[in-house]
Amino acid sequence: MTHVLKVFGVTVAEAARLLGVSPSHIYRLIASDPTFPKLRKVGRASRLDPQELREWYDAQLVPWHSGHGKRSRTSGLVFRSEISGSSASD
């Protein structure tokens, strides 16, 4: 499964599920955040590169004051472990 993600990428809906937000939020990030990964055409479909998505997410992390690891700067996003097999608090 991981190999398929690397070759074809993830859809906006899959990226939204991984980040714990709505697909419309992903489209807003694409439009408003120049650091957010760009959509790429794969045949007739549009995909996001999962590695770029993970790198973008990691760049959003800031230390969480309660000492429980890290938390996203953008809307408290919680990155699901499906992208790279590790948790967001790694």
C-alpha positions as CSV (number, residue, x, y, z in Angstrom):
1,M,0.0,0.0,0.0
2,T,2.8,2.5,0.8
3,H,4.3,1.9,-2.6
4,V,1.0,2.7,-4.3
5,L,0.9,6.0,-2.3
6,K,4.4,7.0,-3.5
7,V,3.7,6.2,-7.1
8,F,0.2,7.7,-7.5
9,G,-0.1,10.1,-4.5
10,V,-3.1,10.8,-2.4
11,T,-6.4,12.4,-3.3
12,V,-7.7,15.5,-1.6
13,A,-10.2,13.4,0.2
14,E,-7.4,11.0,1.5
15,A,-5.2,14.0,2.5
16,A,-8.2,15.5,4.4
17,R,-8.7,12.2,6.2
18,L,-5.0,11.9,7.0
19,L,-4.9,15.5,8.4
20,G,-8.2,15.2,10.2
21,V,-9.8,18.1,8.2
22,S,-12.4,18.5,5.5
23,P,-11.6,18.3,1.8
24,S,-12.7,22.0,1.5
25,H,-10.0,22.9,4.1
26,I,-7.4,21.1,1.9
27,Y,-8.5,23.2,-1.1
28,R,-8.2,26.4,1.1
29,L,-4.7,25.4,2.1
30,I,-3.8,24.8,-1.5
31,A,-5.1,28.2,-2.5
32,S,-3.8,30.2,0.5
33,D,-0.6,28.6,1.8
34,P,2.3,28.7,-0.6
35,T,4.2,26.1,1.4
36,F,1.4,23.5,1.1
37,P,2.0,20.8,-1.5
38,K,0.7,21.4,-5.0
39,L,-1.8,19.2,-6.7
40,R,-0.3,17.2,-9.6
41,K,-2.2,15.5,-12.4
42,V,-1.9,11.8,-12.6
43,G,-3.8,10.9,-15.7
44,R,-7.2,12.5,-15.3
45,A,-6.9,12.6,-11.5
46,S,-5.3,15.2,-9.2
47,R,-3.0,13.9,-6.4
48,L,-0.8,15.3,-3.6
49,D,2.6,13.8,-3.0
50,P,2.4,12.0,0.4
51,Q,6.1,12.8,1.2
52,E,5.5,16.5,0.5
53,L,2.4,16.4,2.6
54,R,4.2,14.8,5.5
55,E,7.1,17.3,5.2
56,W,4.6,20.2,5.2
57,Y,2.8,18.8,8.2
58,D,6.1,18.3,10.1
59,A,7.0,21.9,9.4
60,Q,3.7,23.0,11.1
61,L,4.5,21.3,14.4
62,V,5.4,23.4,17.4
63,P,6.1,22.2,21.0
64,W,3.0,21.6,23.0
65,H,3.2,23.5,26.4
66,S,1.8,20.6,28.4
67,G,4.8,18.4,27.6
68,H,2.8,15.9,25.5
69,G,4.8,16.1,22.4
70,K,4.1,18.4,19.5
71,R,0.9,20.0,18.0
72,S,0.2,21.6,14.7
73,R,0.2,25.4,14.3
74,T,-2.6,25.1,11.8
75,S,-6.0,24.5,13.3
76,G,-4.7,21.8,15.7
77,L,-4.3,19.3,12.8
78,V,-3.7,15.7,13.9
79,F,-1.7,13.8,11.3
80,R,-2.8,10.2,11.1
81,S,0.0,7.6,11.0
82,E,-1.1,6.1,7.6
83,I,1.3,8.3,5.6
84,S,4.6,7.1,6.9
85,G,3.7,4.6,9.6
86,S,4.8,6.8,12.4
87,S,2.8,9.0,14.8
88,A,2.8,12.8,14.7
89,S,4.5,12.9,18.1
90,D,7.7,11.1,16.8
